[in-house]
Amino acid sequence: MKDFYKIIKYIFPYKVQAILNIFFNVLSTIFSVFSFAIVIPFLGILFKTQALVTEKPALDITSVSSLQHNFNYWLSNIIIEHGEIKALISMGVLVIIATFFKTLCFYLANHFMVPLRNGVVKDIRNQLFDKVISLPIGYFSEEKKGNIIARMTNDVQEIEWGIMSSLEMIFRDPIKILIYLGTMFIISWQMTSFVFILLPIVGLIIGRTGRSLRKVSMTGQQQMGSLMAQIEEMIGGLRIIKAFNAEKHISDKFKDTNKDYTGLMNFVNKKRFLASPLSEFLATIAVVVIMWYGGTLILGDNALLSPAALIGYLVIFSQIISPAKTLSSSWFNIKKAMASVDRVNDILDQTNPIVEKQGATEITEFKNSIEFKNVNFAYTEDIPVLKNINLKIQKGQTVAIVGQSGSGKSTMVDLIPRFYDILEGEILIDGINIKDYKLSNLRELIGYVHQTPILFNDSIANNIAFGKQNVSQKNIEEAAKVANAHDFILESENQYDTNIGDGGCKLSGGQRQRLSIARAVLKNPPILILDEATSALDTESENLVQEALDNLMQNRTSIVIAHRLSTIKRADLICVLHEGQIVETGKHEELIAKKGMYYKLNNIQNG
């Protein structure tokens, strides 16, 4: 029941539509029963076994037998006054009217199901997207992007079908079955009691058949995540794949995963499609058994049932077969959907370690300094990345962080905007621990230019104004000019309205970097983090980008991760990291004179 609630809980915001769906399903079933119940007196007239009622009985609308006697009296009057043909026509008109209202109510039930179904799926997608975007960066170093995309698309689609099956199971089919069973009980309680013995046996057989679906479906969805991850990696690494003639290797790897997934899906779908024919076969056995039992009630010495009533009973029982089949199919769909619910909940249940302290302090300006005090950090407890970091950066300073690859440079600056939280020590801004500040305020103080420009499939203007509301065209152009981007933008096809493609693929590396600098200029942050912003550029682009960076760094506190030491000679302070520890600090000339780690790095770069 707990697992079932995982699906049903998404329906609660749409309880009005759910109630209306139930209401019209009840009405539809009642009209359906009425149209089939008329079959009994219809057959009585046809086979001349209908006893005429000449005396009008008392009417009691709460009594089924009273309503039945009054209906027989009305029908008898038509037969006596107008003949049997007229009675048959009257019965046919009643069937048409009942069927009209049945189908109308059935449509209205589905009409209210549409916003419920689509609304539930929308809410799941929104909830999942909001959760993914709120998770810390560290979460995505453990999870494949393709697997996350699979959960947000394929798994949500599976949940949609599972929810629909659940709705049918709860709102429509049980109601139909109960009303039909109630009508059958009125016709013959002996036969209906016999049916109550048969139905649990049928349900038990179907339930055992679908028991293993959840586990296999979970494996199948994981395989789909692997497929999407491979597709994402293939598209992102297409240049390298072609350059190393690795098309066949990548293709074979994908085909192996695809083959495993196809085999699992074949098993799942074969087992799921077993539900309908299995339930139909078992229902046929049940009908034959009921016909035999009903025949004994008619052919016995004390007949407890008329032939017309038996036929009408079988007609109504046949209507149970369809919802019973749907119930069995729904059970299979739910079992399959539960695997997707588990995968989606695996993301939704993630706890975000980067939490904002209750009653956090607002910070709107940077006044004095950034200070690292005895900071220790590790992605995993066994492997420390930063050890006992102590560093104070005064407002207005340009501080460069240098060191070999893997020394912890990027990790160190990622701690300032709280992309990760430290294990030990403190990071202070203006003497207050950054964990005491509001997270949005803290990040608003910081501008970030990464070595790999991160742009979006949108216009140039929207990329520069990213994260800002109601930005004027004039401000966008001024930011582009500071970043040395204005000239190449004007040469573009639609200038600032030019779409730059996926990740800025329509631009050169230097152009992409200058747009990311323009974005930082427009944000106008007091603290600037530059993570090897020129390391991947050619000489001409580097000069343009470096000039843009110099413009950006004016009157700001800048923390520069440098790959090329020639770009940070004028830094106010150079901090040398080695294996997660600060081993040297000072200006360029001072560090060269010490002939330590910085001296060695400088000599290596200068040959």
NORBELPE-V115621 format. One record per pair of residues at least 12 apart in sequence whose ideal C-beta (glycine too) atoms are under 7 Angstrom apart, sorted by sequence separation. I is the first residue (numbers start at 0). J is the second residue. D is the distance in Angstrom with one decimal. If there is no record, write none. Layout:
i = {I	I}
j = {J	J}
d = {D	D}
This chain:
i = {56	74	77	297	375	414	463	532	533	572	573	583	56	573	583	373	374	572	573	582	583	460	463	52	56	131	233	293	373	417	463	532	55	371	372	573	371	52	293	371	529	568	577	52	475	512	370	417	545	575	53	385	575	52	128	229	290	368	369	384	388	487	51	127	229	368	417	512	527	573	368	385	416	527	368	384	385	416	51	124	229	286	289	367	508	509	51	127	366	508	516	527	529	534	365	416	459	484	527	531	534	226	286	415	483	484	513	525	526	527	528	529	530	531	533	40	124	225	226	482	509	513	516	520	525	529	531	123	459	508	512	516	519	484	507	533	40	44	222	226	376	482	509	513	120	123	460	482	509	516	459	460	564	222	223	458	462	564	222	282	376	458	459	479	482	44	120	458	478	481	458	459	564	219	222	279	282	457	563	44	478	44	119	376	478	219	456	218	219	278	279	376	377	454	456	278	369	375	376	475	116	374	375	474	215	219	375	454	41	275	278	375	454	373	374	215	216	373	452	463	470	215	372	374	462	37	274	275	372	465	112	274	463	467	212	371	372	459	463	37	462	37	274	370	454	464	212	463	369	452	34	271	452	454	483	368	454	367	452	34	365	366	452	483	33	34	271	353	365	483	208	209	482	154	481	30	34	153	353	448	267	352	448	205	208	481	30	31	153	481	30	149	360	448	205	447	205	446	27	30	149	150	362	149	360	359	360	361	446	27	204	359	360	363	26	27	146	149	356	359	362	446	145	148	356	361	362	365	445	201	444	450	23	27	143	146	444	445	446	447	448	449	450	145	146	355	362	444	446	448	450	145	355	445	23	24	144	145	201	448	450	23	143	145	450	145	144	20	197	20	197	19	20	16	20	194	193	16	17	16	190	193	13	13	190	190	10	13	13	190	189	10	187	9	12	9	415	9	189	412	187	220	412	212	216	220	187	209	213	217	409	63	186	190	205	209	212	216	220	212	206	213	217	186	187	205	209	213	186	183	183	182	183	179	179	179	176	24	28	32	36	176	412	24	28	32	175	176	412	21	25	29	20	24	28	32	172	409	6	408	9	17	21	172	172	6	397	6	7	167	168	400	6	365	396	397	398	399	400	401	168	364	365	395	167	394	397	399	401	165	392	164	392	164	165	399	408	164	407	406	161	399	406	160	161	398	401	406	407	397	398	402	406	161	397	398	399	400	401	402	403	161	396	399	402	160	396	398	400	157	158	157	158	157	158	390	154	158	154	155	154	365	390	150	150	386	387	388	385	386	384	150	383	401	401	138	131	134	127	130	135	130	134	135	133	135	127	123	127	126	137	48	48	46	43	42	39	42	39	42	38	39	38	36	38	35	35	136	137	32	35	135	135	31	6	6	2	5	5}
j = {68	86	89	309	387	426	475	544	545	584	585	595	69	586	596	387	388	586	587	596	597	475	478	68	72	147	249	309	389	433	479	548	72	388	389	590	389	71	312	390	548	587	596	72	495	532	391	438	566	596	75	407	597	75	151	252	313	391	392	407	411	510	75	151	253	392	441	536	551	597	393	410	441	552	394	410	411	442	78	151	256	313	316	394	535	536	79	155	394	536	544	555	557	562	394	445	488	513	556	560	563	256	316	445	513	514	543	555	556	557	558	559	560	561	563	71	155	256	257	513	540	544	547	551	556	560	562	155	491	540	544	548	551	517	540	566	74	78	256	260	410	516	543	547	155	158	495	517	544	551	495	496	600	259	260	495	499	601	260	320	414	496	497	517	520	83	159	497	517	520	498	499	604	260	263	320	323	498	604	86	520	87	162	419	521	263	500	263	264	323	324	421	422	499	501	324	415	421	422	521	163	421	422	521	263	267	423	502	90	324	327	424	503	423	424	266	267	424	503	514	521	267	424	426	514	90	327	328	425	518	166	328	517	521	267	426	427	514	518	93	518	94	331	427	511	521	270	521	428	511	94	331	512	514	543	429	515	429	514	97	428	429	515	546	97	98	335	417	429	547	273	274	547	220	547	97	101	220	420	515	335	420	516	274	277	550	100	101	223	551	101	220	431	519	277	519	278	519	101	104	223	224	436	224	435	435	436	437	522	104	281	436	437	440	104	105	224	227	434	437	440	524	224	227	435	440	441	444	524	281	524	530	104	108	224	227	525	526	527	528	529	530	531	227	228	437	444	526	528	530	532	228	438	528	107	108	228	229	285	532	534	108	228	230	535	231	231	108	285	111	288	111	112	111	115	289	289	114	115	115	289	292	114	115	292	293	115	118	119	296	296	119	296	119	122	122	528	123	303	528	304	338	530	331	335	339	308	330	334	338	530	185	308	312	327	331	334	338	342	335	330	337	341	311	312	330	334	338	312	312	315	315	316	315	318	319	319	170	174	178	182	322	558	171	175	179	322	323	560	170	174	178	170	174	178	182	322	560	158	560	162	170	174	325	326	161	552	162	165	325	326	558	165	525	556	557	558	559	560	561	329	525	526	556	329	556	559	561	564	329	556	329	558	332	333	567	576	333	576	576	332	570	577	332	333	570	573	578	579	570	571	575	579	335	571	572	573	574	575	576	577	336	571	574	577	336	572	574	576	335	336	336	339	339	340	574	339	343	342	343	343	556	581	342	343	579	580	581	579	580	579	346	579	597	600	349	346	349	343	346	351	347	351	352	351	353	346	343	347	347	378	305	307	307	307	307	307	310	308	311	310	311	311	311	314	314	315	418	419	315	318	418	419	318	336	340	337	340	344}
d = {4.3	6.0	5.6	6.0	6.4	6.0	5.1	6.6	5.8	6.3	6.3	5.3	5.9	6.5	5.7	5.9	4.1	7.0	6.3	5.4	5.5	5.4	5.8	6.5	6.2	6.4	5.9	4.6	6.3	6.2	6.3	6.1	5.5	4.7	6.2	5.9	6.0	4.7	6.6	4.5	6.4	4.5	5.7	4.4	6.6	6.3	4.6	6.4	6.4	5.1	6.6	5.0	5.0	4.6	6.9	6.8	6.7	5.7	4.4	5.1	6.7	5.7	4.2	5.4	5.2	6.2	6.5	6.6	6.6	6.7	5.1	6.2	6.5	6.2	6.2	5.2	6.1	5.0	6.5	6.7	6.4	6.9	6.4	5.7	6.1	5.3	6.8	7.0	6.7	5.7	7.0	4.9	6.5	4.0	6.3	5.0	5.6	4.1	6.9	5.2	6.9	5.7	6.8	6.5	5.6	5.8	6.8	6.2	5.0	4.5	5.1	4.6	4.7	6.9	7.0	6.6	5.8	5.3	6.2	4.8	2.8	6.0	4.8	5.6	6.3	6.6	4.6	5.5	6.9	6.3	5.1	6.5	6.1	5.1	7.0	6.4	5.7	6.9	6.4	6.1	6.5	4.1	6.0	5.6	6.4	6.2	4.2	3.7	5.9	5.7	5.1	6.5	6.4	5.7	6.1	6.8	6.5	5.4	3.9	4.4	6.5	5.1	5.3	4.7	5.6	5.6	4.8	6.4	4.5	4.7	5.7	6.1	5.7	6.4	6.2	7.0	6.3	6.8	6.9	5.6	4.2	6.3	5.7	6.8	4.0	4.2	6.2	5.9	5.7	6.0	6.2	5.0	6.1	6.0	4.9	4.5	6.7	6.7	5.6	6.7	6.0	5.2	5.2	6.4	6.2	6.0	4.1	5.9	5.0	5.5	4.2	5.8	3.7	6.7	3.9	6.1	5.7	4.0	6.4	6.4	6.8	5.6	5.5	6.4	5.7	5.7	4.6	5.8	4.6	5.7	6.7	4.7	4.7	6.5	6.4	5.7	6.6	6.6	5.3	5.9	6.6	5.8	4.6	4.4	5.9	6.3	6.1	5.8	5.5	4.0	5.1	4.5	5.0	6.2	4.9	6.9	6.8	4.9	6.8	3.9	6.7	5.0	4.2	5.9	4.8	5.4	6.5	5.6	6.9	4.4	6.3	7.0	4.4	5.8	6.8	4.9	6.5	6.8	5.9	5.5	6.4	6.0	5.7	6.5	6.6	4.8	4.6	4.9	5.2	6.7	3.8	7.0	6.6	5.4	6.4	7.0	6.1	3.9	5.2	6.5	5.0	7.0	4.9	4.0	5.4	6.2	5.5	5.6	5.2	3.8	6.6	5.9	7.0	6.7	4.2	4.4	3.4	4.6	6.0	4.5	4.8	3.6	6.0	5.2	5.9	5.4	6.6	5.4	5.5	4.6	5.8	5.4	4.5	6.2	6.8	6.9	5.7	4.8	4.8	5.0	5.0	5.0	3.9	3.5	5.6	6.2	6.8	5.3	7.0	7.0	6.1	2.8	4.8	6.2	4.4	4.7	6.6	6.8	6.7	4.7	5.2	3.9	4.0	6.5	6.1	4.5	5.5	5.0	4.8	4.8	6.7	4.3	5.3	4.5	7.0	6.6	6.8	5.8	6.2	4.3	6.2	5.4	7.0	4.4	6.2	5.7	6.8	5.4	6.8	7.0	6.4	6.3	7.0	4.6	6.8	6.1	7.0	6.2	6.5	5.0	5.5	5.6	6.5	6.2	4.5	5.8	6.9	5.5	4.9	3.8	5.8	5.5	5.6	6.3	4.5	4.6	4.0	3.6	5.5	5.3	6.7	5.0	6.4	6.7	6.1	6.5	4.9	5.3	5.0	6.0	5.7	5.7	6.3	5.6	5.6	5.1	5.6	6.0	5.9	5.9	6.5	5.5	5.6	4.7	4.8	6.6	4.6	6.8	6.4	5.1	5.7	6.6	5.3	5.4	4.6	5.0	3.7	6.3	6.9	4.7	6.6	6.6	6.9	5.3	5.1	5.8	6.3	5.4	6.1	5.7	5.8	6.7	5.2	4.1	6.0	4.5	5.3	4.7	5.2	5.2	4.4	6.7	5.7	5.9	5.5	5.4	6.5	4.9	6.4	6.9	6.5	3.6	6.7	3.8	6.0	3.7	5.7	5.4	5.5	4.2	5.4	4.1	5.6	5.5	5.2	6.5	6.3	6.3	4.5	4.8	6.6	5.9	6.7	6.8	5.1	4.7	4.7	5.0	5.6	3.6	7.0	2.2	4.3	6.9	5.8	6.3	6.2	6.3	6.2	6.5	5.4	5.1	5.1	3.8	5.9	6.1	3.8	6.6	5.1	6.8	5.4	6.7	6.5	5.2	5.7	4.8	6.7	6.0	4.8	5.1	5.4	6.1	6.1	6.8	6.5	6.7	6.5	6.0	6.2	5.8	6.1	5.4	5.9	6.3	6.0	4.9	6.3	7.0	6.7	6.5	6.6	6.3	6.0	6.7	4.8	3.9	5.1	5.8	5.6	6.9	6.9	3.7	4.6	6.7	5.4	5.3	5.1	4.9	5.9	6.9	6.6	6.9	6.7	6.9	6.6	6.1	5.5	4.9	6.7}
